[in-house]
Structures are given as C-alpha cells and as structure tokens.
Amino acid sequence: MLKTPYLLFLGDAPDALAAKVAQGVKDWRPEFCVGQFRMSGCNADMGLADMTIEEAIAAGAKTLVVGVANRGGQISESWNAVFEQALSAGMDIASGLHNLLTDNPSLVDLAARHGQSLFDVRIPQQRFPIANAEKRTGKRCLAVGTDCSIGKMYTAIAMEKTMRERGMKVTFRATGQTGILITASGIPLDAIVADFMAGSVEWLTPDNDADHWDLIEGQGSLFHASYSGVTLALIHGGAPDALILCHEPTRTHMRGLPHCSLPTLEQLRDTSLNLARIVNPECQVVGISINTAALGSDAALAYMAEVEARMGLPTIDPFRHGADRLVDALG
C-alpha cells in the first residue's frame, strides 16, 4: 500500500497535460496532497504549495508521487537527483511511467540502504487470461474519446461520485496509472502484453449484481495512431452496455500528432458503437462529456447546447457541472 500523504512531483513538465497524473490525484484525492515539487522549466501548476524535499518531509509527506505522464512514459535522467534526495530523506517513491524505478540500480540500492520502497504501479501484478467474449452479469459503462488526455477518467469518477451519493451499486475500474494511484486498485492496461489486454479487462469487470455498474476508465482513442490498441481492448474486453463520448472542443490536432486532425463526435459515435456491438449487440451511446476547462462559462454552455441539439444526447461537463444527467442516461 502507498503511504500517504503525497508530495506531487511535476518535474519539468512542459504543460499542464504532461502532469495529468498529478492533476488527477490532486482533483480526486486532495486530502492526500501536501504540496508539489517543480523543477526549472516546469509549466504545470497544481495550485499546491511549492515545497523542497525537506519542507515536504516536515509537512508529513510519506511518498513522492511522480505526477508526470510525458510522451512515451519515460523517466528523465534529470529527475534522478530529486529521487535520490527523496529516498535519502525518508520518502518512498511511486511512479506509473513505462521505464521503471526498480530498473535503476542506484535507486534500488539507495532505497534498500534507507529502508524506503519503490512502487512501479505500471507493473502487472498477475497473469491474465485471453478474452472469451462470454456474457457477464451486471452492467458496464465505458468512456471513449476523440483524443487521449481528454477527460475519460474524470467522466467515470464524476459519475461514480454521483451514483454513490444516490445509493447506487457502482465501482470505478481503474485501467491506468492515475486511476490506480487514486483508488489503489486496477490494472495497468498499456503495460499488459497485447494478446491479454482484452482478457485483463474481462477479469477487471467480472459477473456482478444485475443492478451494479462498473465504470471503466477509458484510455487512448480509436482515432489516435499511437494509442488505439488500448481503446479497442477496453471496448472488446469491457463489452460495455453504455458508451459515453468524450471531447475537448479547443483541440486543433491529436495530442502529440500535429499532422493528425480529430474525428467528429459523429465519427466517434458510429465507430465506437459498431466495434462495441461485436461483443455486446445491446450497447448504446447514452451521453456526451465535454471537457470545457479551456472555455468561459457562457461559451461552454453554448457549445454544449449546440452539441446536444445536433447529437440528440445529454451533453454536459461532469467535472464542472455535475454528472447527474449522464447518470440519468444510464437508465
């Protein structure tokens, strides 16, 4: 188990999206976060107190959480001095990046000498079966997006919060490093061998009560050349009964691919639904989640009203305006 509270490490993140792991932890578990550590050139800010390692220790921090999710998920060489300082001062380190803390002999040795732990949350903890597409009891909802880093996890967690407040049976199923750091459970889907990804999602969303909803954390996008594989595994392994479309209206191109444009919501609806119905013929698109963080209040409301009129589906920013209408749409 990760020790709390956390010091969120933002490193030299070039923008806010590069620190989406830290943002997710701060937004959904603010009580765990005592401050942030930023290096020179960092352009991300969680609105927390900037702290040195010593100041964070004095404030009670137990774990340095690597809150950066850069392209390719790599630990930068420039970060290691901070990690070494944290271990020497008595902090554990947790990371969800692709190259592992435990692959660094210097960090492993330092952690052992100081009695600290290194947590690589992206390491699968068990073997998974190959997917079989057999019908499972219970209900499942998956958020799919026009791009990656667009609000799929926030949509699911916001819906879970509303459903719990209503007394509904619901579980948020984490499939990425941020979700795992928030919930302390889940699967690191993009670190699982490709043949077993869909099977791992089946394992994560087992038979359940007829009125129980699994809200599956979305990943990537079917339209993103770099990350489409994880999205398809979620669709076929999750066999969702309901799909929520997610979109950010100010994007001019796919994240990290300036030569690739975003699909329309209509394209996302049709492609996702056709693929979902391969494993669940009853699947329906029930609502649209718009990430309006870059829009003013009036512009956000006007944009969502236009989308709702055009698409004929309840359209809302569940983080900004609440998830009630998306929950209502589940039926």
N, C-alpha and C positions, 0 to 999 in steps of 0.2 A: 504494500500500500504506500502511496505517495504521502509524505509528511507535509502538512500544511502549517502555517500559511506559506505563500509563494512570493518570490521576487521574480517578476517577469523580465526576461532577457530579450531586449529588442535588437541588440547588436547594432549593425549598420544598415538596417532595413531601408531600402530606397524610397518606399512609400508605405502608406497605411495597409494596403492589401498584402504586402510582403510580411506584415506582422499580424496576419489574420488569426493565428493560433492564440497569441496574447489577447487580441481583441475579444475572441470568443470566450476565453476563460474569464476575462475581466467583466464582460457583459453578463454572464450567466452564473459566475461564482465570485462576485466582488468581495465577499467576506473572506476569501482565500488570499487576496492580493494586498500585500503591504506596500508595494512600490514597483518601480521599473528601473532597469539598468540600460542606459543608452550609450553607445559608442559615438565617436566623432563621425559625422556624416549621416547619422540616423535621421530619417524624415518621417518616422512614425512616432505617435504620442498617444498613450492610453489615457492621458489625463490624470495619471497617478504621480505621486512624489518621485522625483528622480533621486536615486539612492546609490551610494557606493556599497560595496560588499559589506564593509564594516557597519555602515548605517543600517543596512537591512538586517544583519545579524542582531544588532541592538534592538531593532523593532520586532524581533521574533521570527524572522523568516527562517524556514527549515529547508526549503527546496528552491533551487534556481531552475525555473522552467524556461526552456528555450522556446520563445514565442514567435520565432521567425519561420516562415514557410516559403523559402525562396524557390525559384525555378530549379527543379531537379532535386530539391531537398538535401542540399549538401552543407556540412559544417565547414565554415570558413576557417582557414588557418589563423586568421587574426583574432578569432574568438577564444582560442585555447588558453591564452594568458588569463582571461577572465575566469574561465572554467577552473583553471588551476588555483587561482586565488580563492574561489568559492569553496572548493574542496578543502583547501588548507585551513580556511576559516571555520569549517564545520558544517557546510551545507551539502545536501545531496543535489544531484543534477538530474533533470528529466528532459528527454528530448523525443520528438516524434519524427526526426529527419531520417532520410534514407541511409546515409552513412552513419555508422553507429558510434556512440560514445565508447562502447566496450571494445571497439576495434582500435582504439587509440591506446597503445601500451602505457604511455606516460600518464594518462588519466586513470587507467585501471590501477597502476601502481600507486599513484597518489591517493586514490580513493581507499585502497587497502591500507595504506600506512596511516591514514587519518580516521579510519572506521566509518567512511561515508559510502553511499550507494550511488550507482549509475543506473538510471532507468531508461531503457530504449523502448518506448511504448509502441513502436512500429514493428517489433519482433512478434510474429505469430506465436501464440503460446501452446498451440496444439496442431495436430494434423486434421485436415478437413476432408469430407467425402466429395465425390463428384456429384454435381446436381442431378436429380432424377425427375424433376417437374411433377412430382406427385402432389395431389391436392392436400392442403393442410387446413385444419380448423382455425377459427379466429379470422381477424381482418387485418389488412396491411395497407399502409399508405406510403407512397414514395414521392419525394420532391425531385423534379427533373428541371434542368436549366438550359437557357440559351447559351450559357458560357459557364466556366468554372469560377469559383470565388464570387458567387453572385447572391448568396443568401439561402441556400437549400437547408443548411444545418439550422440556421436561425428560424426558418419557417417551421421545421419539425419541432424544435424545442419550444417555440412560442405556442404551437398547437398543443404540445404536451402539457404545458403550464395551464392553459385554459381548460383542457379536458380534465386535469386533476382537480382544478377548482370546481368543476361541475360534478365531481364524483364518478367520472367515467373510468373504465378499466383501460389503461394505456401504458405503454413502455416506449421510451425513446431508445432506438437501437443504434449505437454509435458505430461508424464504419471508418473513421479517420482519426488522426492523432488528436485533434482538438476535442472532438466528441469524447474520446477515451479519457483525456485529461479532465473533462468536465464531469463525466459520470463514473470514472474508474472502472469501466467495463466496455466490452465491444470487440471489434475485430479491425486490424489494420489492413483494410481490403487491398490497397495498392501494393502491399508487400507480400501478398499471397501468390503462389505460383498460379499462372493463368488458368490452367485446367481446373483448378479447385476454387476459383473465386466465386462462381455462382453457387457452388456447394456450401461454401462458408456462409453465404447469405441465407441459404435454406436453414443451416444449423442455427444461425443467429435468430431466426424468426420461426420457432417451432410451433407445433399444434398448441392451441390455446382456447380459452372460453370463446363461445360464439360471439359475444359482445365485447371482446377485447381487441384493441387496436395496437398494432406495432407501427410506430412512426419511424421509418427507416431513413437514416441520414444519407442524403444524396451526395454523389461525388462526380466531378468532371462534367462533361456534356457529350451527348451523342454526336454533336457537331464540332467538337474540339479534337483536332487531329492528334494531339498529344495524349489525351486522357479519355477517349471514348470507350476504351475497353472496360474500365471500371464501371461506367454507367450502364453498359449493356449487361454486365454481370449482376448489378443491382436489380435491373428490370427482370431478368430471367430467373435469378435466384430468389428475389423477393416475391415474385408473382403478385404484384400489388392489385388490390381491389380498387384503389383510388390513386390518381396521379394529381399532383399539384404542379402547375407550371411556374417557373421562377425566372424573373427577368430584371435587368438593370437598364433603365432607358437611356442613360447617357453614354453607354459604351459605344465606341466607334469601330472596334475590331475585337477579335477574340483575344483573351488575356494571354500575352506573350507572343502572339502571332499577328503582327500588324498588317500582314498581307491577306488575312482571312476575315471576312465580314461575319456578323452574327446572323443566325437564321431568324425568321419571323416567328412570332408566337404561334401562328397557324402551322408553320412547318414543324415546330417543336411538338405541338399537339398531335398532329397526324402521324409523324414518325414514331414518337414515343408510344402512342396508343396502338399502332399496328404491331410494334415489337412486343408490347406487354400482352396483347391478346393471343400471342403464340402460346403463352403458358397459362393465361387466365382470360378466357374469352369474355368474361363478365366485367373486365376492367373498364373504368370510366375516368375521364378527366373531369374533376369536380370544381376546381378553382384555380385562381392565378394569384401568385405572390409577387408583388413588385417591390424591389429594393429602391426606396425613394430617398436614400440618405443624401444624395447629391442635388436634390430638388427642394425648393422652398415649399412651404405648406400649400399655398394656392396652386402652384404648378403641379405638385404631387397629386392633389385631389382631382385636378382637371385631367391629368394624364390617366389616372386610374378609371375615371368615369368614361373616358373615351375608349379605353381597352375593354371595359365591361360591356359597353354598348355594342362594340364591334364583335366581341367574342361570345357574348351571352353567358358569361360565367362570373360568379362573385370574384371581385378583384380588390385586393387590399394589401397594405404593407403591414404584416402581422407584428413586426417589432415596434413600429411607430404608432399603429392604430389599434392593435389588439387582433387576436386570431379568431374571434368569435364567428365571423362569417365563414371562414374556412372550415371550422369545426362543424358549424351548422350544415355545411355542404356534404359532409360525410354521411349524413342521413341517420 
